Amino acid sequence: MSVPSIMKAIGFTQSLAITEQDSLFEFETSLPELKNNDLLVKVSATSINPADAKIRIRSAKDKTLEQPKVLGYDAVGEVVGKGADVEGFEVGDRVYYAGDVTRMGANAEYQAVDYRITAKAPKSLSDEAAAVMPLATLTGWEALFDRLRVRPEEKKSILIIGGAGGVGSITIQLAKQLTNLNVIATASRPETEQWVRDMGADYVVNHRNLVESVREQGIQHVDYIFNVADTKGHWDAMVELIAPQGMISSIVEFDGGIDLSALQGKSAGFVWELMFTRSLFNTEDIQKQQDILFQAANLIDAGRIKTTLTSTLNGFSVDTFKDAHKRIESSASIGKTAIKY
């Protein structure tokens, strides 16, 4: 395949409301230069995540960026080039990945990505169905096994706050397929309750009266809590529900402080999960993300994990990406939305 020297991308230079004309715009730019560990991928589909909206809103709050910032932290595409140190990939391979928040994202025709955080895409999924999986899968997997340090054989319980979104949906599936955990997940509407049950949750509870709703199920405390919705707003409930010597993890930052000393009596712990940590700091175990995506692809192809795709937008255009951002900012979405180029 011949590769052009110029590509189209969609980005922003100002933090504007998504309804504003220049909140996102299309531009032309040179293809990214490859580092030794990079794959050059012709992107065929991407997905929208809360991180996209947060970065767009916060990156240029009081300034105009000198160069457009290109978002997109889920992708599926074809390898069309590779760096000198790449191992295990060839031109023509179909791959999927979340990427690196410090580099140009997947909202472009081509993207450079470190092969160590990339894996061959599930064979059984379409491009759009596979594109919604990487970021959420990495986040849920890392939360369960790296942050909460769940041991697959232990028969304990986990409360997932925000069960119907992209991360919650895949974390429920991972917990049910790879551990013996009893899974309690939150949902607040009939359609989200059904979705969470379909993902495999053993119990569905309402986040609006969380403590009462959990205890109505005959559950006094949970061993683990994974919050993907609202850390500060649910803090008191989490402190009340966490078991002695339990662990809480969250992906949702917050303004102001929380009272960590409230966990002291229970000798309980709190730990952040940020999927981008390994690529941000080029950690010694950065290649674990490739391993996770490889194992996830095998689980998908074996029928044990299913895609969380619920809607697809078609076409590489500003209007398509603006529509995707509006959907994610509504905070009412179920599963995930893909964009097919």
Residue, then its C-alpha position, 0 to 999 in steps of 0.5 A: m500500500s502506498v502511503p501519502s505524505i499528507m493526511k487529514a486530521i480533526g482537532f482543536t486549538q481552543s476549549l470551546a463548547i462542542t456546539e461552537q463552530d470551531s470546537l473541532f475542525e479538519f486540517e491537513t498535516s504531515l504523517p507522524e514520524l515513526k520512532n523505533n518502537d512505532l507502528l504506522v497505522k491507517v485508522s479505519a475506526t475509532s471510538i469516543n470516550p469521556a477522556d476525549a471530552k475532558i481533554r478538549i474542554r481543559s487543554a486550552k481553557d485560557k489559551t489558544l494552542e499553537q498546534p491543533k490537538v488531535l484526540g482519539y484514544d481507541a482505534v482499529g486499523e491496518v499496519v502500513g509501516k513500522g520502526a526498526d525495533v518493532e517485534g511481532f507485527e508486519v505490514g498488513d496486520r489488523v491491530y487495535y489499541a488505545g494509544d498514548v495521550t501525549r501523542m497525536g490521537a486516532n482522529a486522523e487518517y494515520q497514527a503512529v503508536d508504540y507496538r508495546i501497547t498494541a495488539k492484533a485485533p479480534k478476528s471475530l469483530s468488525d472494525e467498529a465493534a473492535a474499536v470500542m474495546p481497547l481503552a475500556t478493556l485496559t482500564g477495567w483489567e488494570a483496575l481489577f488486577d493491578r490496582l485492586r489486586v484481585r486474585p481470580e480464585e478468591k470468592k469475594s465481592i465487588l461494587i462497580i459504580g457506573g455499570a452501564g458505561g464503556v468501562g463499567s460494561i467491560t469490567i463486569q464481563l472481565a470480573k465474571q469471566l476471569t474471577n470468582l467475584n460476586v458483582i454488584a453494579t449500579a444502574s438507574r434506568p430500566e434500559t441501563e438495568q437490563w444492559v448491566r444484567d446482560m453484561g453479567a452483573d449478579y446484582v443491580v443497585n441504584h446509585r442514588n441511594l447506594v448504601e440502602s440499595v446494596r443492603e436491600q440485597g442482603i449485602q452489608h459490605v463489599d471487598y472491592i469498589f471500582n468507581v467509574a462515575d463520581t468519586k467525591g459524590h459517592w465517597d461517604a457511601m463507599v466508606e460505609l460499604i467497603a469491608p474492613q481491609g477492602m480496596i477502592s479504586s477510581i478513574v474519576e478525578f474531582d475538585g477539592g479534597i476527600d477524607l482519606s482518614a475515613l478509611q483508617g478504622k477499616s484499614a481500607g485503601f484507595v488507589w487511582e487507575l489511569m490507563f495512560t500511566r504506563s505510556l506516560f512514564n514509559t514504565e518497565d512493564i509497558q508491554k503489559q498493555q499489549d499482553i492484556l489486549f492480546q488476552a482480551a482478543n482471545l476472550i472475544d474470539a472465544g465468545r467469552i467477552k462481547t463488544t460494548l458497541t451500541s451505536t456507530l457513526n459513519g464518516f470521517s467528518v467534523d460533524t460526525f465527531k461533534d455528534a460523538h462528543k455531544r453523546i459522551e457529554s450527555s452522560a446518559s449513554i449505554g455502552k460505547t459509540a464507534i466512528k467508522y471512517 
